[in-house]
Amino acid sequence: MLTKRILEAFILLFCGSSLLISFITLLFILIRVRPLISDISLLLTCNTYITLVGSTFMTLLITIYSVIGQLIPSLSFNDYACELRSYVNYVFICGFYYSCALQALFRFFRVVFPKIRLLQSRRTIVLALIIQWLIPIFYILAYLLNHDFEYHPDISSCWLSFKNIRALSIAMAFVYGSPLIIMGLIYALIIRYIRHSSHNQEIRQTANKRDLLVVKRIILVVLIGMGIGIPTALLLIIYMITGQQLTELVYHIQALSLTTGLVVESVALGLITPQVRNIFKLRRHRVNPVDGAVFHRTPAPRGPVVGN
């Protein structure tokens, strides 16, 4: 019982921290950069932060229901709303990884096809954002319709059960594996393009290498988030091999690894994005909404201008 309380306290702490960091960063971007649509990179970063805000909020809400259910055992949350909360949470989690893949894809278009403006236009990016959200919405919907989000009385909430090996394995492959494969291919193609491109255009090469560095950092953030989720994968493998009953803390461990990853990702995403770092600099700096460059304000001359 004490172990459960400690784990729940850490889950609530990490959820609150990630939610606060993500929300403040998102708010700063919306306030300091106008119009936001003029900077595609920041628009895609905002999209990723929206997925972080949504997933941390839903995880926090699910954990609060879990705590209430254990404090008041007579209450039961075994209803459709419980499954719906888990559905929304998984949509945001899945949306995070695919939003990272979309950022990498935008960098790929900018490096390999710089002259094809259609691939970098606002309409194309908006269409890509819609598709990126439709993917998790409809994919996770299949789990909701099949009632794969099972209610667990010991935690008073709904999760994909470790006993449902089919659903959990496919979800891990689709949510984590597919975006990582996409980003890995993009990274390899950008490296190949840079190595085989002409070195005469030094400015273009510098911009390409900068985009490559950003893609590399995005992949690193995703790998960190996935690495923190290793305990969940190990528990699933143990159950598949032994078939024995897992510890009652298994879903607390899963939630703790998830929320730890959310905290790391909310901080790391801001650190790897140059435009976000520029926004948090001193007020004497301002962000160019086109390319995120930082300019210093120079005071206007106070004396009169003398003509010839």
C-alpha positions as CSV (number, residue, x, y, z in Angstrom):
1,M,0.0,0.0,0.0
2,L,2.8,2.4,0.9
3,T,4.6,1.6,-2.4
4,K,1.5,2.4,-4.3
5,R,1.1,5.8,-2.6
6,I,4.7,6.6,-3.3
7,L,4.5,5.7,-7.0
8,E,1.2,7.7,-7.3
9,A,2.9,10.7,-5.7
10,F,5.7,10.6,-8.3
11,I,3.3,10.1,-11.1
12,L,1.3,13.1,-10.1
13,L,4.5,15.2,-9.6
14,F,5.9,14.3,-13.0
15,C,2.5,14.9,-14.7
16,G,2.2,18.3,-13.1
17,S,5.7,19.2,-14.0
18,S,5.4,18.2,-17.6
19,L,2.0,19.8,-18.0
20,L,3.3,23.1,-16.5
21,I,6.5,23.1,-18.7
22,S,4.6,22.3,-21.9
23,F,1.8,24.7,-21.3
24,I,4.1,27.6,-20.4
25,T,6.3,27.0,-23.5
26,L,3.3,26.7,-25.7
27,L,1.9,30.0,-24.3
28,F,5.2,31.8,-24.8
29,I,5.3,30.8,-28.4
30,L,1.7,31.9,-29.1
31,I,2.4,35.3,-27.4
32,R,5.8,36.1,-28.8
33,V,5.4,34.8,-32.4
34,R,2.7,36.3,-34.5
35,P,1.4,35.2,-36.9
36,L,2.4,31.7,-35.9
37,I,1.5,30.3,-39.4
38,S,4.4,32.4,-40.8
39,D,7.0,30.1,-39.1
40,I,6.4,26.5,-40.1
41,S,9.0,25.1,-37.8
42,L,7.5,26.8,-34.8
43,L,4.0,25.7,-35.9
44,L,5.1,22.1,-36.0
45,T,6.8,22.5,-32.6
46,C,3.5,23.9,-31.2
47,N,1.7,20.9,-32.5
48,T,4.1,18.6,-30.7
49,Y,3.7,20.6,-27.5
50,I,-0.1,20.3,-27.8
51,T,0.3,16.5,-27.8
52,L,2.4,16.8,-24.7
53,V,-0.1,19.0,-22.9
54,G,-2.9,16.6,-23.9
55,S,-1.2,13.4,-22.8
56,T,0.1,14.8,-19.5
57,F,-3.4,16.3,-18.7
58,M,-5.1,13.0,-19.5
59,T,-2.6,10.9,-17.5
60,L,-3.0,13.3,-14.6
61,L,-6.8,13.0,-14.8
62,I,-6.6,9.2,-15.0
63,T,-4.2,9.1,-12.0
64,I,-6.6,11.3,-9.9
65,Y,-9.5,9.0,-10.7
66,S,-7.2,6.1,-9.6
67,V,-6.3,7.8,-6.3
68,I,-10.0,8.6,-5.6
69,G,-11.1,5.1,-6.3
70,Q,-8.5,3.6,-3.9
71,L,-9.4,6.1,-1.2
72,I,-13.1,5.4,-1.6
73,P,-13.3,1.7,-2.4
74,S,-17.1,1.8,-2.7
75,L,-16.7,4.0,-5.8
76,S,-16.4,2.3,-9.2
77,F,-15.3,3.9,-12.4
78,N,-16.0,0.9,-14.6
79,D,-17.9,2.7,-17.3
80,Y,-17.6,3.9,-20.8
81,A,-16.1,7.2,-19.7
82,C,-13.1,5.3,-18.2
83,E,-12.4,3.7,-21.6
84,L,-12.9,7.1,-23.3
85,R,-10.3,8.7,-21.0
86,S,-7.7,6.0,-21.9
87,Y,-8.6,6.4,-25.6
88,V,-8.0,10.2,-25.6
89,N,-4.7,9.6,-23.7
90,Y,-3.4,7.1,-26.2
91,V,-4.4,9.4,-29.1
92,F,-2.2,12.2,-27.6
93,I,0.7,9.8,-26.9
94,C,0.5,8.4,-30.4
95,G,0.1,11.9,-31.8
96,F,3.4,13.0,-30.1
97,Y,5.5,10.4,-31.9
98,Y,3.9,11.1,-35.2
99,S,4.3,14.8,-34.8
100,C,8.0,14.3,-34.3
101,A,8.0,12.3,-37.5
102,L,6.2,15.2,-39.2
103,Q,8.9,17.6,-38.0
104,A,11.6,15.4,-39.5
105,L,9.7,15.1,-42.8
106,F,9.4,18.9,-43.0
107,R,13.2,19.1,-42.6
108,F,13.7,16.5,-45.2
109,F,11.6,18.4,-47.7
110,R,13.5,21.6,-46.9
111,V,16.9,20.0,-47.5
112,V,16.3,17.6,-50.4
113,F,13.6,19.6,-52.3
114,P,14.3,23.3,-51.5
115,K,13.0,24.5,-54.9
116,I,9.7,22.7,-54.7
117,R,7.8,25.3,-52.7
118,L,4.6,23.2,-52.7
119,L,6.1,20.8,-50.2
120,Q,6.9,23.6,-47.8
121,S,3.7,25.7,-48.3
122,R,1.3,26.4,-45.6
123,R,-1.5,24.5,-47.2
124,T,0.7,21.3,-47.5
125,I,1.7,21.6,-43.8
126,V,-1.8,22.2,-42.6
127,L,-3.0,19.1,-44.7
128,A,-0.1,17.1,-43.2
129,L,-1.1,18.2,-39.7
130,I,-4.7,17.0,-40.3
131,I,-3.5,13.6,-41.6
132,Q,-1.1,13.3,-38.6
133,W,-4.0,13.7,-36.2
134,L,-6.3,11.5,-38.1
135,I,-3.9,8.6,-37.9
136,P,-3.9,8.1,-34.1
137,I,-7.6,9.1,-33.8
138,F,-8.8,6.3,-36.2
139,Y,-6.1,3.8,-35.2
140,I,-6.7,4.0,-31.5
141,L,-10.5,4.1,-32.2
142,A,-10.2,0.4,-33.1
143,Y,-9.1,-0.4,-29.5
144,L,-12.0,1.6,-28.1
145,L,-14.6,-0.2,-30.3
146,N,-13.1,-3.6,-29.4
147,H,-13.1,-2.7,-25.7
148,D,-9.4,-3.4,-25.4
149,F,-9.1,-0.7,-22.7
150,E,-9.9,-3.0,-19.7
151,Y,-10.9,-1.7,-16.3
152,H,-8.6,-2.8,-13.5
153,P,-10.1,-2.5,-10.0
154,D,-6.8,-2.4,-8.2
155,I,-6.0,0.9,-9.9
156,S,-9.5,2.1,-10.6
157,S,-8.7,3.0,-14.3
158,C,-8.6,1.5,-17.8
159,W,-5.4,0.5,-19.6
160,L,-4.5,-1.9,-22.3
161,S,-4.1,-5.2,-20.4
162,F,-0.8,-7.0,-20.4
163,K,-2.9,-10.2,-20.9
164,N,-4.0,-8.7,-24.3
165,I,-0.7,-9.5,-26.0
166,R,-2.1,-8.9,-29.5
167,A,-3.4,-5.4,-28.8
168,L,-0.4,-4.3,-26.7
169,S,2.2,-5.6,-29.1
170,I,0.6,-4.0,-32.2
171,A,0.1,-0.8,-30.3
172,M,3.8,-0.7,-29.3
173,A,4.9,-1.4,-32.9
174,F,2.5,1.2,-34.4
175,V,2.9,4.0,-31.8
176,Y,6.7,3.7,-31.2
177,G,8.1,1.6,-34.0
178,S,6.6,3.2,-37.1
179,P,7.5,6.8,-36.4
180,L,11.1,5.8,-35.4
181,I,11.5,3.9,-38.6
182,I,10.3,6.9,-40.6
183,M,12.6,9.3,-38.8
184,G,15.6,6.9,-39.2
185,L,15.0,6.7,-43.0
186,I,14.7,10.5,-43.2
187,Y,18.0,10.9,-41.3
188,A,19.8,8.4,-43.5
189,L,18.4,10.1,-46.7
190,I,19.4,13.6,-45.6
191,I,23.0,12.3,-44.8
192,R,23.2,10.7,-48.2
193,Y,21.9,13.9,-49.9
194,I,24.4,16.2,-48.1
195,R,27.4,13.9,-48.9
196,H,26.5,13.7,-52.6
197,S,25.5,17.3,-53.1
198,S,27.7,20.1,-54.4
199,H,30.0,21.8,-51.9
200,N,29.9,25.0,-53.9
201,Q,26.8,26.4,-52.2
202,E,28.3,26.9,-48.7
203,I,25.3,28.7,-47.3
204,R,22.9,26.0,-48.5
205,Q,25.2,23.3,-47.1
206,T,25.3,25.0,-43.7
207,A,21.5,25.2,-43.6
208,N,21.2,21.6,-44.6
209,K,23.6,20.5,-41.8
210,R,21.6,22.5,-39.3
211,D,18.4,20.8,-40.4
212,L,20.2,17.4,-40.2
213,L,21.2,18.3,-36.6
214,V,17.7,19.1,-35.6
215,V,16.4,15.8,-37.1
216,K,19.1,14.0,-35.2
217,R,18.1,15.7,-31.9
218,I,14.4,14.9,-32.6
219,I,15.3,11.2,-33.0
220,L,17.3,11.4,-29.8
221,V,14.3,12.8,-27.9
222,V,12.1,10.0,-29.2
223,L,14.7,7.4,-28.3
224,I,14.9,8.8,-24.8
225,G,11.1,8.6,-24.4
226,M,11.1,5.1,-25.7
227,G,14.0,4.1,-23.5
228,I,12.2,5.2,-20.4
229,G,9.4,2.9,-21.5
230,I,11.6,-0.1,-21.4
231,P,10.2,-1.3,-18.1
232,T,6.8,-1.7,-19.7
233,A,8.3,-3.7,-22.6
234,L,10.3,-5.9,-20.2
235,L,7.2,-6.6,-18.1
236,L,5.3,-7.6,-21.3
237,I,8.1,-10.0,-22.3
238,I,8.3,-11.5,-18.9
239,Y,4.5,-12.2,-19.0
240,M,4.7,-13.7,-22.5
241,I,7.6,-16.0,-21.5
242,T,6.4,-17.1,-18.1
243,G,2.6,-16.6,-18.3
244,Q,2.6,-15.9,-14.6
245,Q,0.5,-13.3,-12.9
246,L,2.3,-9.9,-12.9
247,T,2.8,-7.8,-9.8
248,E,-0.2,-5.6,-8.9
249,L,2.2,-2.6,-9.3
250,V,2.7,-3.3,-13.0
251,Y,0.4,-0.5,-14.2
252,H,1.9,2.0,-11.7
253,I,5.3,1.2,-13.1
254,Q,3.9,1.7,-16.6
255,A,2.4,5.1,-15.7
256,L,5.6,6.1,-13.9
257,S,7.7,5.3,-16.9
258,L,5.3,7.2,-19.2
259,T,5.2,10.3,-17.1
260,T,9.0,10.3,-16.6
261,G,9.3,10.3,-20.4
262,L,6.8,13.1,-20.7
263,V,8.9,15.3,-18.4
264,V,12.1,14.6,-20.3
265,E,10.4,15.2,-23.7
266,S,8.8,18.5,-22.6
267,V,12.2,19.9,-21.6
268,A,14.3,18.3,-24.4
269,L,11.9,19.5,-27.1
270,G,12.5,23.1,-26.2
271,L,16.3,22.7,-26.0
272,I,16.6,21.1,-29.4
273,T,14.5,23.8,-31.2
274,P,16.5,27.0,-31.9
275,Q,13.4,29.1,-32.3
276,V,12.1,28.1,-28.8
277,R,15.4,28.8,-27.2
278,N,15.4,32.3,-28.8
279,I,11.9,33.0,-27.5
280,F,13.1,32.5,-23.9
281,K,16.0,34.9,-24.2
282,L,16.0,38.4,-22.9
283,R,13.4,40.9,-24.1
284,R,16.0,42.9,-26.0
285,H,15.9,40.0,-28.5
286,R,13.1,39.5,-30.9
287,V,12.3,36.4,-33.0
288,N,12.0,36.8,-36.7
289,P,8.8,34.8,-37.6
290,V,10.3,33.6,-40.9
291,D,13.4,31.8,-39.9
292,G,13.7,32.1,-36.2
293,A,16.8,34.4,-36.3
294,V,17.5,36.7,-33.4
295,F,18.1,40.4,-33.9
296,H,19.2,43.0,-31.4
297,R,17.2,46.2,-31.2
298,T,19.3,49.3,-31.9
299,P,18.1,52.6,-30.3
300,A,17.0,55.3,-32.7
301,P,19.1,58.5,-32.9
302,R,17.9,61.2,-30.5
303,G,19.4,64.2,-32.1
304,P,17.9,66.0,-35.2
305,V,18.9,64.8,-38.6
306,V,20.8,67.5,-40.5
307,G,20.3,67.6,-44.2
308,N,22.9,68.6,-46.8
